[in-house]
Amino acid sequence: MGWKTRHRSFYYADAPEPADMVLKRSETAVLVVDIQNTYLEPKQDAAENARWEPFFSRMRETVIPNTARLIAQCRADGVEVMFARIACLTADGRDRSLSQKKPGFNYLLLPKDRPDSFIVEALAPLDDEICVLKTTDSALTGTNLRLILTNMGVRNVVVAGIFTDQCISSTVRSLADESFNVIVLEDCCAAGTDELHQQELAILNMIYCHVVRLSELESFWA
């Protein structure tokens, strides 16, 4: 089963197959979202660490290696590589959005210069690559990324990162609403569980983006 028929939701179960995709390198950017040190840190107790181990394994074995391959190939081919990371501008996080101030998993206090807010070393941006800082789920809502993409003539955005059901979803929806053509790389993304990951891919696919695998992306370049 290829990308044209995978991840069909109720709404698109019988929809016609989409047309072949053609991506001009000069009009395409890769956006790596929130693959930051904080999310790879061990949890505080053994039970919680065990609960998160499937996520950690997917990140180590699939998402980070695949995203590294994506970045390397795009750099070699002249495709713009960009990053977004959660990071506040103040030490106490008073500039954060409400969603990052609420208690629970989404409570995030990541000052921009603290190492746990940095993109993981295996994917670190080069000096001339753009990395926007956000205190929102969407990489567009709380940054000037929309303007940057427009200024650079980008029409297609290839998205990788975490979490599929949170910041990836919010970013993809925002990009789609701004009429960008969005591709989500399913094997360069992860959610807290595989069930959440798969559910969100089906929700996003066909309407907000096309969900494809890294190996399938290679045939789209013009």
N, C-alpha and C positions, 0 to 999 in steps of 0.2 A: 504494500500500500504506500503510495507516494504522498507528497505534501498536498496535492490537490484534493485528496479524499480523507486524509487523517484529521483527527480532532474536529469532527463535525458536531456541532451542538444541535439541539432540538430544532432550532430555527433554520438551520442550513442542511438538515439531513438529506433533502432531495434537491438541493440547489445544483445548478450546472457547474461543471468544473471550471475554475478560473483559467484565464489565458496564461500562456507561458510568460514568465517574468524576464525582463531585460533591464539590467542595471548599468547605467553609464558610470564609470568610476569617478568622473569629474563631478557628478551630481549626487554622489552617495557618501554618507558618513557612517562609521560604526560608532555606536554609543554604548560604553561599558558602564553599567549602573551599580554603584554601591558594593562592589566586591572589595570590602575594606577589612583591615586587620581585626577589628572588633568582633566580626561575625565568625572568625575562625578560632577565637580564644576558647579554651575549655570552660565549661560551666563550673559553678561553685561546689556542687556536690555530685557524687557518683551517679545517683539515680537520674538527675537532670542531664548529666553528661551522656548517659546511656540513651536517654530519650532522644537526644539530638544527634547521636552517632550516625544514623542514616544520612542526615543532612551533611555532616562533616565529611563523610565518605564520598558522597556525591560531589562535593566541592573539590576535594583532593584528587579524586580519580577521574572526574568527568568535566566539571564546569571550568575549573582553572586551567587544566591542560588544553581543553578545546578552545577556550578564549585566548590563551597564549598563541595557539596556532592561527586563529583568526587574525589577531593583531599583527603577528609577524607577516602573514601573507598580504594583508592590506597595506602595511608599511612598505613592503617590497613593490606593490603594484600602484602605489601613489593614491590609495584611498584614505581619506581623512579618518583618523582615529581620535575619538573624543571620550571624555570620562565625566561622570557625575559622582559626587560623593556627599554623604550626609556630614555636614560640619557647620557648627555655629561660629559666629564671629566674636562672641563674647565668652569669657571664662565661665560665667554662671548660666549661660544659655538663655538669657532673657529675650534674645532675638528669635528663638525657635517658634515654629507654628504650634498651635494648640495640640495637634495630634502627637507632637513629640514631647509635650509637657505632661500628658496624662499618664497616670501610673499604669504599669504593666509592661508587656513586651515592647510596645512602641515608645516607651519613655527612653529618649536618647539625649545624652549630654556628651557631645563630641566636639570640643573646641578644635578649631581648624588646624592648629599647630601641634596637636597631641598625636603621637604615633598611632594610637588605635583608630584614629579617623582616616589614616592614609590608605590608599589603594594598596593591595597586597603586592609584595615585592616582585613576584613573578609576572605581574601585569603592569608594573609601574609606568606612568606616562613619561615620555621623553620631554626634554626641556621645551620644545616648540609645540607640544600637543596641548590642546585645550582641556582644562578640567574645571567644571563649574561646581560651586559649593551650594548646597541646598539644605534648607530646614523644612522641606515639604516632601511628600511622597513623590510627586511629579517633578521630573527634572526641568519641565518648562514653567510650571506655575511660579516657582520661587526664584527663578534665575533669568538671565538674559539669553538663554540658549536659543529661544525662538529667533531673536534678532541675529545671533551669530550664524545660525543655519541659513537664514535668508540672505545675509550679507555674503555668504560663501557660495551661494547658488546651489545649496543642497536641496534635493527633492525627495531622496530616498534615505531612510534611516534604518540601519540594521542594529537591532537591540540585543544585548547580552547582559546578564547580571542577576541580581537578587533584590527582593524576593518576588517570584513570579506573580503571586497573588496580591502584592502590595505595591512596591515602588515600580516594578516593571509594568504592572497593570495600569497604574496611574499615569506613568510616562507615556505608554503606548496610546492610551485613550486621548491624552492631551495632544500628542503628535497627530493622531488621526483627525481630531477636531480642527487642527490647523492645516489640514489637507496635505500632510506629508504622507508619502507611501511608506508603510512600516513593515519590516520583516523581523519577526522574533525567532531567534535561534533556540530551539527547544533544548538542545544538548549543551547550550552555553548558559542555561538558567537553572534556578532551583527555588523551591519553596521549602517551608519547614518540613513538609512531608510530600511524598510523591503523589499522594491523592490530591492534595491542594494544588500541586504543580499541574497535574493533568486536567483537573477541573477548570483551572483558570485559562489554560491553553485553549480549551474548547469554547470558553466564553469569549475570548478575544478573537479567535480565528474567524476569518472571512469578513467580519464587519470592521474591526479596528486594525487588523493586520493580517498577514499571512504567516503561519507558523511553519517553519521548515527546519531541516537539520543542517548542520555545518557542511556535510558532504554534498548536500543538494545546492547550497548557495554557490558552489564553484561553477555550476553550469549557467548561472544567471548573468555573469559579467559580459558586457558588450565589448 
